[in-house]
Amino acid sequence: MKKHNFYAGPSILPQFTIDETIKAIKDFAGTGLSLMEISHRSKEFVAVMDEATALFKELLNIPEGYSVIFLGGGASLQFAMLPYNLMKSKAAYLNTGEWASKAIKEAKNFGEVVEVASSKEKTFNYIPKDYKVPQDVDYFHITTNNTIYGTEIRKDLEVGVPLVADMSSDIFSRPMDVSKYAVIYGGAQKNLAPAGVTFVIIRNDMLGKTGRTIPTMLNYQTHIDKESMFNTPPVVPVYAALQTLKWLKAQGGVAAIEKINIRKANLLYDEIDRNPMFKGTVAKEDRSLMNICFVMNQGFEAHEKDFLTFASERGLIGLKGHRSTGGFRASTYNALPEESVKALVNAMQEFEKIKA
Ligand SMILES: *Cc1c(COP(=O)(O)O)cnc(C)c1O
């Protein structure tokens, strides 16, 4: 049976990425050796890193004066590495979910944190908008897509101080103006690659200002100077990321994929709003294009488990909501085909016919 993969992360990758990575694991670049057993300093792998970095910059239209680096440790390490490198004394954070809360907790190890607004009192079901960013902070941190709750900031904000964004789950989902950001980071396992690699985009002039001694491995400058090769990079995830970037370019890049992402999300949100058995969980104007959260409507709560079983019998996998929210979450990342969304909508309609 065809499987439709709605997992939130690690999550669906283009078939192209999987096929090309398998080939390289068997015989990398005609070397007769596996990608897993070759020196990261071989000219063949250095070429992979160079191409991945260049294509990353090309697809996001990253201006001069920025570096792109690939690291280990996940987005979670960035919660600490970022303030370590950027916070002199004070930073502002917008609290829009569990990941934002974790970022705030780590930042407090390095100075004063101003939480400008939080939607915690409403289970993070909207993005706060009435807040002021203090102008004396070193940076303002946002989480553009709240993977667990299904809200998203799809505009590039203007805040008057350096803007930093965790884009783990919506990087490459839309065109954006990178010049509005000082740093963008994320784990790659949502929209780009298998787990194991983290990307960081940094405006170079942000670095070297804290006066603090930073351990070598945690210093962004180390990895910029050594072009992500200070130590052994996660070679297989980097190789896979390059394949996804090539695939994305062949789809027409971020502008083309955004159109498809909007179409996919609208298909599903329209059904959630139409079908009397289901309802959405977040403010409509803040709905994410990447993680679509919904629950059983009032009176149908008892059918939640049934629906998950019904869906999995139709090959619809990974729809269970996060353990902190319950309900359902359909992740509709770049690589998820439109047919998969249609299959989910059909299942919701069939379920309605049987049960409502
Ligand atoms: C998944 C996720 C993280 C955590 O990423 P790890 O790579 O597991 O550390 C952080 N932020 C957001 C928005 C995420 O979706």
The ligand as an ORCA input file, in Angstrom:
! r2SCAN-3c Opt
* xyz 0 1
  C      12.332     20.220     15.804
  C      12.554     21.619     16.206
  C      13.600     21.985     17.076
  C      14.539     20.973     17.703
  O      15.404     20.484     16.764
  P      16.543     19.415     17.172
  O      17.328     19.372     15.900
  O      15.860     18.152     17.524
  O      17.317     19.976     18.308
  C      13.754     23.328     17.368
  N      12.942     24.259     16.865
  C      11.923     23.946     16.045
  C      11.039     25.025     15.502
  C      11.694     22.614     15.692
  O      10.681     22.294     14.876
*
